[in-house]
Amino acid sequence: MMKKTIMVVDDEADIRDTVKTVLKKEGYDVVVAVNADDCLKKLPQQKVDLILMDIMMPGTPVREAVKQIKGVKVAFLSVVRTSEAEKEELLKSKNIVDYIQKPFDIDELVARVKKILK
Amino acid sequence: MEKLQKLDIVKELAGNKTVLLLMPSLEYNDVIVKIAEELSGKSVCYVTLNKTYDSLKELFNKKKVDMSNIVFVDAISKTIKKTPSQTDSCYFVSSPGALTELSLVISKFLKHNFEYVIFDSVTNLMIYEKRDSVIKFVSYIINKVEASQSRAVFYSLNIKEHESTINELSMFSSKVIDLTD
């Protein structure tokens, strides 16, 4: 079976590196991007099955960037606290499949990624 | 938790114009709820850089905090959803990194003589801005508070990564209260 590819988009190097290491260990191909602009630049260059994206980063606002992403599932990683209603509203947006609160438990992150990509 | 229970923010702010409150991350919500409870009924400007206004309302409602005299400045909502510039009880700023916009809004509130300003938090500012910009911005706001009728509490997580910034900001604040062990 073809390996699934996940793009981890986060301006924090620690998060990028940790998530990349963990997901590679789980058998996924992982590419990283340092912000939304970097993500948009790299997306046409390769097929990605899921984007794990920090919701708050310097550069193009994630809200704008996500509108330009077509045909790829996006799960938000967020240190920002939203209300339940706001979370539900975000998840109604096209392509947005999950909202993972930081700090997250690694096992839970892996479980949620597996669920999204099964 | 014992330190938190003993904290009397009204008393602390009566003797000090500005307080830098170093908080443990695990008890963050407990701290912000306790302080909001203690300051409820007084006029408060609450600047949030890590929770949306709706999220804070949800949290405070759950804890039955009286928010009738709190006006919020929310620098998060606009980054994640379509948001108006302002509502009756909230001003929305573009992002936590929009320091000029943020300082203009806070300055405006200081002119209205709010009794208290809560800045939540310096730590979030450090995610989006470089150390020097954070220090310059916070010291500017502290100076503005000093020259106003208001008193302000600045929240910060006490984390090693930001130790030098916290140390520098400590010099500008009237008092530093460390709730961590």
Interface residues (C-beta under 8 A of the other chain):
Chain A: E12 I55 M56 P58 P61 V62 R63 V79 V80 R81 T82 S83 E84 A85 E86 E89 L90
Chain B: N50 K51 T52 D54 S55 K57 E58 L59 I76 S77 T79 I80 K81 S95 P96 G97 N124 I127 Y128
